[in-house]
Amino acid sequence: MFLKYDREYRAPNHQGRFFDPDGTLAIMPRRDGSGIDVEGSFSGGGGGTGPQGPQGPQGIQGPAGPAGATGATGATGPQGPQGIQGEQGPAGPAGPQGVQGPQGLPGEAAVANIVYRGLWEENETYTQNDCVISLIDGHSYVCVVPSTTQEPGAAGADDWALWVQKGPQGIQGPQGEQGIQGVQGEQGIQGIQGPQGAGADGDFLEWNGVGDNVRLYTVQDFDDEDAAITYSTANPSTIVFAAIPEA
């Protein structure tokens, strides 16, 4: 089909007009470039699909759409590793001046009113001017309230005031000299009589001397009634006792 251009056609919205000589079809392109208007109709046998035209230029970006709804909160992720320690921050400003404490007693009067109570005891109640030694730091504290059971030296123990601060541990002194020899003790009392020996009736043994050295001595029996004690230097381990007959 061939269309002819109508040179005489004038319209405010069209740039021109193409028409079929048979008068069954007219095509008018719009001036704003938005498309064409068609009058009439055309029914042909249908041609084949033409080739795809080239891609048109990129259009301008449209306006931003409205913000979408907030999505659901995601699951908590695993904890990250420990970060390195930061640098020491600058010192803060000095705090305000505290209120002044109550007036203390004059020196001599204050000492005269102190009551020394020794080491602090857990189940004891202390009154004002009682002085105790702390079991925590060894310092001496004075009670400054009418009555208290607080332990002095503990954190927040405001019922006590420091009285005497314990000094540091001294160095160990030198080794002392050897002491003098003590006096000899008194002679012990006589022991009790021992039991009767197992010898024959009327016989007894008499000790008449001491050997050269402290040894284990043996006893031998002799029939000689005149013998008393025999000690041999050739055999110093033996002292011979003789049996003495009955009178």
C-alpha positions as CSV (number, residue, x, y, z in Angstrom):
1,M,0.0,0.0,0.0
2,F,1.3,3.5,-0.8
3,L,0.2,6.7,1.0
4,K,0.4,10.2,-0.4
5,Y,1.2,13.3,1.4
6,D,-1.6,15.9,1.5
7,R,0.1,19.3,1.0
8,E,-3.2,21.2,1.5
9,Y,-4.0,19.6,4.9
10,R,-3.8,22.1,7.9
11,A,-4.6,21.2,11.5
12,P,-3.5,22.8,14.8
13,N,-2.5,19.4,16.3
14,H,-1.0,17.7,13.3
15,Q,2.1,18.3,11.3
16,G,0.6,16.9,8.1
17,R,-1.5,14.2,6.6
18,F,-0.7,11.0,4.7
19,F,-3.7,9.3,2.9
20,D,-4.6,6.3,0.8
21,P,-5.6,7.4,-2.7
22,D,-8.7,5.2,-2.3
23,G,-9.8,7.4,0.6
24,T,-10.0,4.6,3.1
25,L,-7.1,5.5,5.4
26,A,-5.4,8.7,6.6
27,I,-2.5,9.1,9.1
28,M,-1.7,12.4,10.8
29,P,1.5,12.8,13.0
30,R,1.0,14.9,16.1
31,R,2.9,18.1,16.6
32,D,4.0,17.2,20.1
33,G,5.7,14.0,18.9
34,S,3.5,11.8,21.1
35,G,2.2,9.6,18.3
36,I,-0.1,9.6,15.3
37,D,-3.9,9.8,14.7
38,V,-5.5,7.5,12.2
39,E,-8.7,7.9,10.3
40,G,-10.4,5.0,8.5
41,S,-9.0,1.5,8.4
42,F,-6.8,-0.8,6.4
43,S,-6.9,-4.5,6.1
44,G,-4.2,-6.0,4.1
45,G,-3.0,-9.5,3.6
46,G,-0.4,-9.0,6.3
47,G,3.3,-8.7,5.6
48,G,6.1,-10.4,7.4
49,T,7.7,-9.0,10.6
50,G,10.1,-6.3,9.8
51,P,13.5,-6.0,11.4
52,Q,13.9,-4.6,14.9
53,G,14.5,-1.0,14.9
54,P,17.5,0.6,16.6
55,Q,17.4,1.2,20.4
56,G,16.1,4.7,21.2
57,P,18.1,7.2,23.3
58,Q,18.2,6.9,27.1
59,G,15.1,8.6,28.6
60,I,15.4,11.2,31.4
61,Q,15.3,9.9,35.0
62,G,11.9,9.8,36.5
63,P,11.0,11.4,39.8
64,A,11.9,9.5,43.0
65,G,9.3,7.1,44.2
66,P,7.8,7.3,47.7
67,A,9.8,5.7,50.5
68,G,9.0,2.1,51.1
69,A,7.8,0.7,54.5
70,T,10.4,-0.1,57.1
71,G,11.5,-3.7,56.9
72,A,11.5,-6.1,59.8
73,T,14.5,-6.0,62.2
74,G,17.1,-8.6,61.3
75,A,18.6,-11.1,63.6
76,T,21.4,-10.0,65.9
77,G,24.8,-10.8,64.5
78,P,27.6,-12.6,66.4
79,Q,29.6,-10.5,68.9
80,G,32.7,-9.1,67.4
81,P,36.2,-9.6,69.0
82,Q,37.3,-7.5,72.0
83,G,38.7,-4.2,70.8
84,I,42.1,-2.9,72.0
85,Q,42.1,-0.7,75.1
86,G,41.9,3.0,74.4
87,E,44.4,5.5,75.6
88,Q,44.1,7.0,79.1
89,G,41.8,9.9,79.0
90,P,42.7,13.3,80.4
91,A,42.1,13.9,84.1
92,G,38.7,15.4,84.9
93,P,38.2,18.7,86.6
94,A,38.6,19.0,90.3
95,G,35.4,18.4,92.3
96,P,33.9,21.1,94.5
97,Q,35.2,21.8,97.9
98,G,33.6,19.6,100.6
99,V,31.9,21.0,103.6
100,Q,34.0,21.7,106.6
101,G,33.9,19.0,109.4
102,P,33.0,19.7,113.0
103,Q,35.4,21.4,115.3
104,G,37.7,19.0,117.1
105,L,38.5,19.1,120.7
106,P,41.6,20.9,122.0
107,G,44.8,18.8,121.9
108,E,45.2,17.9,125.6
109,A,41.4,17.6,126.2
110,A,41.1,15.3,123.1
111,V,43.8,13.0,124.4
112,A,42.3,13.0,127.9
113,N,38.9,11.8,126.6
114,I,40.3,8.9,124.6
115,V,39.4,5.4,125.9
116,Y,41.8,2.7,124.6
117,R,39.9,-0.5,123.9
118,G,42.6,-2.6,122.2
119,L,41.9,-4.7,119.1
120,W,38.4,-4.1,117.5
121,E,36.0,-7.0,118.2
122,E,33.1,-7.9,116.0
123,N,30.3,-8.3,118.5
124,E,31.3,-5.3,120.6
125,T,29.4,-1.9,120.6
126,Y,31.7,1.2,120.8
127,T,30.9,4.7,121.9
128,Q,32.3,8.1,121.2
129,N,36.0,8.5,122.0
130,D,36.7,4.8,122.1
131,C,40.0,4.0,120.4
132,V,40.6,0.6,118.8
133,I,43.2,-1.0,116.5
134,S,41.7,-2.1,113.1
135,L,42.0,-5.7,112.1
136,I,42.1,-4.6,108.5
137,D,45.0,-2.2,108.2
138,G,46.5,-2.1,111.7
139,H,45.8,1.7,112.2
140,S,44.2,3.1,115.3
141,Y,40.8,4.7,115.0
142,V,38.6,6.8,117.3
143,C,34.8,6.5,117.3
144,V,33.2,9.9,116.4
145,V,29.6,9.0,116.8
146,P,27.5,8.2,120.0
147,S,27.4,4.4,119.2
148,T,28.6,2.1,116.4
149,T,29.3,-1.5,115.4
150,Q,31.1,-0.6,112.2
151,E,34.5,-2.1,111.6
152,P,37.2,0.6,111.4
153,G,39.3,0.6,108.3
154,A,36.5,-0.9,106.1
155,A,35.2,1.0,103.1
156,G,32.5,3.5,104.1
157,A,33.2,3.2,107.8
158,D,32.5,6.9,108.5
159,D,31.8,6.3,112.3
160,W,35.6,6.2,112.8
161,A,38.4,8.8,112.4
162,L,42.0,7.8,111.9
163,W,43.9,8.4,115.1
164,V,47.3,6.8,114.7
165,Q,48.6,5.4,111.4
166,K,50.7,2.2,111.6
167,G,54.2,2.6,110.3
168,P,55.9,0.3,107.7
169,Q,57.5,-3.0,108.7
170,G,61.0,-2.5,110.0
171,I,64.0,-4.4,108.7
172,Q,65.1,-7.6,110.5
173,G,67.7,-7.0,113.2
174,P,71.0,-8.9,113.4
175,Q,71.5,-12.3,115.0
176,G,71.9,-12.1,118.8
177,E,75.0,-13.4,120.6
178,Q,75.2,-16.9,122.0
179,G,73.7,-17.0,125.5
180,I,75.9,-18.0,128.5
181,Q,75.9,-21.7,129.7
182,G,73.2,-22.4,132.2
183,V,74.0,-23.7,135.7
184,Q,74.0,-27.4,136.3
185,G,70.8,-28.8,137.7
186,E,70.6,-30.4,141.1
187,Q,71.2,-34.1,141.8
188,G,68.2,-36.2,141.2
189,I,66.6,-38.2,144.0
190,Q,67.6,-41.8,144.7
191,G,65.6,-44.3,142.6
192,I,63.5,-47.0,144.2
193,Q,64.9,-50.4,145.1
194,G,64.8,-52.8,142.1
195,P,63.1,-56.3,142.4
196,Q,65.0,-59.3,143.7
197,G,67.0,-61.0,141.0
198,A,66.5,-64.5,139.7
199,G,69.7,-66.0,141.1
200,A,69.9,-68.9,143.5
201,D,69.1,-68.3,147.1
202,G,72.0,-66.9,149.1
203,D,74.0,-65.9,145.9
204,F,74.7,-62.3,144.9
205,L,76.9,-60.4,142.5
206,E,79.1,-57.5,143.6
207,W,80.5,-54.8,141.2
208,N,84.0,-53.8,142.0
209,G,85.3,-51.7,139.1
210,V,84.8,-50.2,135.7
211,G,86.4,-51.3,132.5
212,D,88.5,-49.2,130.1
213,N,85.6,-48.5,127.9
214,V,81.9,-48.7,128.0
215,R,81.2,-52.2,126.6
216,L,78.7,-55.0,126.8
217,Y,80.1,-57.3,129.5
218,T,79.1,-60.9,130.1
219,V,78.9,-62.9,133.3
220,Q,80.6,-66.3,133.8
221,D,80.0,-68.6,136.8
222,F,82.9,-69.9,138.8
223,D,83.1,-72.5,141.6
224,D,86.0,-70.9,143.3
225,E,84.6,-69.5,146.5
226,D,87.6,-67.2,147.0
227,A,87.2,-65.5,143.6
228,A,85.5,-62.1,143.6
229,I,86.0,-60.3,140.2
230,T,88.4,-61.1,137.4
231,Y,89.1,-58.5,134.7
232,S,91.4,-59.4,131.8
233,T,93.0,-56.7,129.7
234,A,93.5,-59.4,127.0
235,N,89.8,-60.0,126.9
236,P,88.3,-56.6,128.0
237,S,84.8,-57.5,126.9
238,T,84.5,-60.0,129.8
239,I,84.3,-59.3,133.5
240,V,84.0,-62.4,135.6
241,F,81.8,-62.4,138.7
242,A,82.1,-65.2,141.3
243,A,79.3,-66.7,143.3
244,I,79.6,-65.9,146.9
245,P,78.2,-68.7,149.2
246,E,75.9,-68.0,152.0
247,A,77.4,-67.3,155.4
